[in-house]
Amino acid sequence: MSDTDSRDDRPTTAASPAGTGRAEALRSHACDVLRARLRGPEGAFPTRWSIADGPADDEIHLNELLPLCAAWVGIDADVARDLVLSALAVQHPDGSLPRRVRSDGFAPDTHAPWPLIAVAADLAAGDSPHPDFVAEALPALERHLEWTLAHHDPGDTGRPRWRSREESLLPDVWEAGLVTVDLTAMLLAEIDALLSLASRSGMSGSAEVRFRPKLRLYERTLEDLLWDPSEASYRDRDETGAAIPRMTLSSFLPLLFRRLPGDVRSPIEARLLSGAPLARDGGLPLWERWPDDPADPPVPAVHQAIVWAALRNGHGGASVERYRAGVLDRLEGEWIRTGRLPEDLGRPAPAEAPAPAPVSSAMAAAVAVAMLRPAAAAPAEPGHVASWMERHRRGFVGALAGLATLALIGAGAFSLQRRSMPGSSAEALLNMARECHRAGDHKQAIGLYRDFLASSTEKNGTIRVLLGNALFRSSRYPEAEAEYRKALDEEVSSLHALYNLGLTLDRQGRTADAVYVLEAFVKTYSTDYPELAQRARTALDVIRSSEQRPAP
């Protein structure tokens, strides 16, 4: 039995749409079930782990990791982190993870888990990730993300596909060749979660270079291929690009992606919660029922936990609370009627059926705990201009992509002089830095740029690129690298920072890293920014021929 079983660490129940007494009783029951499933370190699992649903009593199931973490962060966040570490401990050398694995290390099947491992780790880490947790988890998460992207999108097309029925989120409606919204959204959420975890831990440089272009690639697929503006919804597509008419849970999974623009998120939430074909009190069915279907579609507990994790990324509000209340009422009604939590929220269990052991209701318990956990604080909703810029980032950045370094300096001074300092002070610093940079006095320019950055409370990716350029010209390559990486953190669309980072890595003798970055630059921007891509190709040719190195 777990080392936490003897402790009464149940959290105080927050205000709930259900009656307070019934909600507390349901929460206590759910917590008891989760604790009963918990085990201490054993065999292949170096930290605590949770027994998976099913007949075996010595294996974990990684498709349950996100629901379990969503439950445990509201009870004991240390347990959530332990669950992640035990899952990552069974990683294969190629970066893959077994979907199911026993405590002796044996994997009963060869299927991949749903790509929500980094999402679970990011949730378990919290706002201030513990350094030891990040140091252990992040390298494994990066290796797994590399493998996952290659597994689901081997041609690097930006149009991922489930490899098999068994691996898909919705096996009963799986078809070979479909580009599905759910997989694209999961990959976006997975990349975003890893970048978020790395950024909050100050370890984002390598991850940014490796995965930020992939994030943009799948954002384009979501926006350009899978979004149906006439329906204001996402639709799966077949190999010809035609939309699949039947609506499924897949259409709502983009809500997992935290950076989904508000003008897209709002209609999706409205469709989900306010009269859409799938809207229903008590949970979200896996697909839309058509007249000739023999029965209602299932409403599995594990899928509801994922939907709840997605909804918590939004701004909340009455519609989300309505969904939460419906699921809670459904769970409470079944528990009061039968004394157990249902695995399928859409199908009432016979009252006379024998009550199952807690093993078979763990995922429903995880949903219950996640539902009773207060929703996250609402992030600020972007304004119309910010939303437009986010949706049209490629065009916005393209307008800047052809600027030379001196033009970039002028634009940076003009756009940033009002951010944090009094206007005259900011303008004076940046004008002096610009003049010093033009005159070749890089040492003085470096000091002025740094004075400005030290006095600013805003993100200043443009100025960091300029500082990096001055450091590069002064042959201070490690410092230049650091500034370019910070610029990528602060301005995700900084083409100059990514290109110059490749040159800086080469100057430090890290040729393989430089080639990797510049090749990624060419691959990502050949279509949208051909002139910059050609500069990167030229730099690659020079680097490979060991001739005179290019400079920013």
ChimeraX attribute file (.defattr): number of C-alpha atoms within 10 A of each C-alpha:
attribute: neighborCount
match mode: 1-to-1
recipient: residues
	/A:1	11
	/A:2	15
	/A:3	11
	/A:4	16
	/A:5	15
	/A:6	9
	/A:7	7
	/A:8	7
	/A:9	11
	/A:10	14
	/A:11	14
	/A:12	11
	/A:13	17
	/A:14	12
	/A:15	12
	/A:16	19
	/A:17	15
	/A:18	16
	/A:19	11
	/A:20	13
	/A:21	11
	/A:22	16
	/A:23	22
	/A:24	19
	/A:25	15
	/A:26	23
	/A:27	25
	/A:28	18
	/A:29	20
	/A:30	26
	/A:31	23
	/A:32	16
	/A:33	21
	/A:34	26
	/A:35	19
	/A:36	18
	/A:37	20
	/A:38	19
	/A:39	19
	/A:40	16
	/A:41	14
	/A:42	14
	/A:43	11
	/A:44	16
	/A:45	25
	/A:46	18
	/A:47	19
	/A:48	23
	/A:49	28
	/A:50	26
	/A:51	21
	/A:52	25
	/A:53	18
	/A:54	12
	/A:55	9
	/A:56	11
	/A:57	14
	/A:58	15
	/A:59	23
	/A:60	26
	/A:61	18
	/A:62	25
	/A:63	21
	/A:64	27
	/A:65	26
	/A:66	28
	/A:67	28
	/A:68	28
	/A:69	28
	/A:70	25
	/A:71	28
	/A:72	23
	/A:73	20
	/A:74	18
	/A:75	20
	/A:76	16
	/A:77	18
	/A:78	13
	/A:79	21
	/A:80	26
	/A:81	29
	/A:82	23
	/A:83	29
	/A:84	27
	/A:85	22
	/A:86	21
	/A:87	27
	/A:88	26
	/A:89	18
	/A:90	22
	/A:91	17
	/A:92	13
	/A:93	9
	/A:94	10
	/A:95	18
	/A:96	22
	/A:97	26
	/A:98	23
	/A:99	20
	/A:100	23
	/A:101	23
	/A:102	21
	/A:103	20
	/A:104	12
	/A:105	16
	/A:106	13
	/A:107	17
	/A:108	12
	/A:109	10
	/A:110	12
	/A:111	17
	/A:112	21
	/A:113	22
	/A:114	20
	/A:115	25
	/A:116	24
	/A:117	27
	/A:118	28
	/A:119	26
	/A:120	25
	/A:121	30
	/A:122	27
	/A:123	21
	/A:124	28
	/A:125	24
	/A:126	14
	/A:127	12
	/A:128	9
	/A:129	18
	/A:130	12
	/A:131	12
	/A:132	8
	/A:133	16
	/A:134	22
	/A:135	13
	/A:136	13
	/A:137	21
	/A:138	22
	/A:139	15
	/A:140	21
	/A:141	22
	/A:142	21
	/A:143	17
	/A:144	23
	/A:145	23
	/A:146	17
	/A:147	17
	/A:148	21
	/A:149	19
	/A:150	13
	/A:151	17
	/A:152	20
	/A:153	17
	/A:154	14
	/A:155	11
	/A:156	14
	/A:157	10
	/A:158	21
	/A:159	23
	/A:160	24
	/A:161	21
	/A:162	24
	/A:163	17
	/A:164	14
	/A:165	14
	/A:166	14
	/A:167	17
	/A:168	21
	/A:169	20
	/A:170	17
	/A:171	13
	/A:172	12
	/A:173	12
	/A:174	17
	/A:175	17
	/A:176	12
	/A:177	16
	/A:178	20
	/A:179	24
	/A:180	25
	/A:181	27
	/A:182	26
	/A:183	23
	/A:184	29
	/A:185	25
	/A:186	21
	/A:187	28
	/A:188	26
	/A:189	27
	/A:190	26
	/A:191	29
	/A:192	22
	/A:193	23
	/A:194	24
	/A:195	26
	/A:196	20
	/A:197	26
	/A:198	23
	/A:199	16
	/A:200	16
	/A:201	17
	/A:202	12
	/A:203	16
	/A:204	20
	/A:205	19
	/A:206	15
	/A:207	18
	/A:208	24
	/A:209	21
	/A:210	16
	/A:211	20
	/A:212	18
	/A:213	18
	/A:214	20
	/A:215	19
	/A:216	18
	/A:217	17
	/A:218	21
	/A:219	22
	/A:220	17
	/A:221	19
	/A:222	23
	/A:223	15
	/A:224	10
	/A:225	20
	/A:226	24
	/A:227	21
	/A:228	15
	/A:229	10
	/A:230	6
	/A:231	10
	/A:232	14
	/A:233	19
	/A:234	25
	/A:235	26
	/A:236	25
	/A:237	19
	/A:238	15
	/A:239	10
	/A:240	8
	/A:241	12
	/A:242	13
	/A:243	18
	/A:244	13
	/A:245	10
	/A:246	13
	/A:247	19
	/A:248	23
	/A:249	20
	/A:250	20
	/A:251	21
	/A:252	24
	/A:253	23
	/A:254	26
	/A:255	28
	/A:256	28
	/A:257	25
	/A:258	18
	/A:259	16
	/A:260	22
	/A:261	18
	/A:262	21
	/A:263	15
	/A:264	19
	/A:265	23
	/A:266	16
	/A:267	15
	/A:268	21
	/A:269	19
	/A:270	14
	/A:271	18
	/A:272	22
	/A:273	22
	/A:274	17
	/A:275	10
	/A:276	14
	/A:277	17
	/A:278	20
	/A:279	17
	/A:280	17
	/A:281	17
	/A:282	20
	/A:283	29
	/A:284	27
	/A:285	23
	/A:286	23
	/A:287	21
	/A:288	19
	/A:289	17
	/A:290	12
	/A:291	7
	/A:292	6
	/A:293	9
	/A:294	8
	/A:295	9
	/A:296	14
	/A:297	18
	/A:298	17
	/A:299	20
	/A:300	20
	/A:301	28
	/A:302	22
	/A:303	25
	/A:304	28
	/A:305	27
	/A:306	21
	/A:307	20
	/A:308	23
	/A:309	24
	/A:310	18
	/A:311	26
	/A:312	20
	/A:313	20
	/A:314	26
	/A:315	17
	/A:316	16
	/A:317	10
	/A:318	9
	/A:319	14
	/A:320	21
	/A:321	16
	/A:322	16
	/A:323	23
	/A:324	23
	/A:325	20
	/A:326	18
	/A:327	24
	/A:328	24
	/A:329	19
	/A:330	18
	/A:331	26
	/A:332	24
	/A:333	16
	/A:334	20
	/A:335	17
	/A:336	13
	/A:337	14
	/A:338	18
	/A:339	15
	/A:340	25
	/A:341	31
	/A:342	26
	/A:343	22
	/A:344	20
	/A:345	22
	/A:346	20
	/A:347	14
	/A:348	14
	/A:349	17
	/A:350	10
	/A:351	11
	/A:352	7
	/A:353	8
	/A:354	10
	/A:355	13
	/A:356	12
	/A:357	10
	/A:358	19
	/A:359	18
	/A:360	19
	/A:361	21
	/A:362	31
	/A:363	29
	/A:364	27
	/A:365	32
	/A:366	28
	/A:367	30
	/A:368	27
	/A:369	28
	/A:370	28
	/A:371	24
	/A:372	24
	/A:373	21
	/A:374	14
	/A:375	20
	/A:376	12
	/A:377	11
	/A:378	12
	/A:379	10
	/A:380	8
	/A:381	13
	/A:382	13
	/A:383	11
	/A:384	11
	/A:385	9
	/A:386	13
	/A:387	17
	/A:388	15
	/A:389	15
	/A:390	16
	/A:391	19
	/A:392	12
	/A:393	13
	/A:394	16
	/A:395	12
	/A:396	14
	/A:397	16
	/A:398	14
	/A:399	9
	/A:400	15
	/A:401	19
	/A:402	14
	/A:403	13
	/A:404	11
	/A:405	15
	/A:406	13
	/A:407	12
	/A:408	19
	/A:409	22
	/A:410	13
	/A:411	15
	/A:412	20
	/A:413	21
	/A:414	14
	/A:415	11
	/A:416	21
	/A:417	21
	/A:418	15
	/A:419	15
	/A:420	15
	/A:421	15
	/A:422	10
	/A:423	12
	/A:424	10
	/A:425	14
	/A:426	22
	/A:427	18
	/A:428	15
	/A:429	19
	/A:430	24
	/A:431	19
	/A:432	16
	/A:433	29
	/A:434	23
	/A:435	15
	/A:436	18
	/A:437	22
	/A:438	14
	/A:439	10
	/A:440	14
	/A:441	16
	/A:442	22
	/A:443	15
	/A:444	15
	/A:445	26
	/A:446	20
	/A:447	15
	/A:448	21
	/A:449	21
	/A:450	16
	/A:451	15
	/A:452	23
	/A:453	18
	/A:454	9
	/A:455	12
	/A:456	17
	/A:457	11
	/A:458	11
	/A:459	16
	/A:460	19
	/A:461	24
	/A:462	24
	/A:463	23
	/A:464	26
	/A:465	32
	/A:466	29
	/A:467	27
	/A:468	31
	/A:469	29
	/A:470	26
	/A:471	21
	/A:472	23
	/A:473	18
	/A:474	15
	/A:475	14
	/A:476	16
	/A:477	21
	/A:478	15
	/A:479	15
	/A:480	27
	/A:481	26
	/A:482	16
	/A:483	23
	/A:484	29
	/A:485	25
	/A:486	24
	/A:487	28
	/A:488	26
	/A:489	21
	/A:490	16
	/A:491	17
	/A:492	16
	/A:493	21
	/A:494	19
	/A:495	21
	/A:496	24
	/A:497	27
	/A:498	24
	/A:499	24
	/A:500	26
	/A:501	30
	/A:502	29
	/A:503	28
	/A:504	31
	/A:505	20
	/A:506	21
	/A:507	20
	/A:508	14
	/A:509	10
	/A:510	13
	/A:511	19
	/A:512	12
	/A:513	17
	/A:514	24
	/A:515	22
	/A:516	14
	/A:517	24
	/A:518	25
	/A:519	17
	/A:520	22
	/A:521	22
	/A:522	20
	/A:523	13
	/A:524	16
	/A:525	17
	/A:526	16
	/A:527	10
	/A:528	14
	/A:529	18
	/A:530	12
	/A:531	14
	/A:532	19
	/A:533	22
	/A:534	14
	/A:535	15
	/A:536	26
	/A:537	18
	/A:538	14
	/A:539	23
	/A:540	25
	/A:541	14
	/A:542	14
	/A:543	19
	/A:544	12
	/A:545	10
	/A:546	10
	/A:547	9
	/A:548	9
	/A:549	15
	/A:550	17
	/A:551	12
	/A:552	19
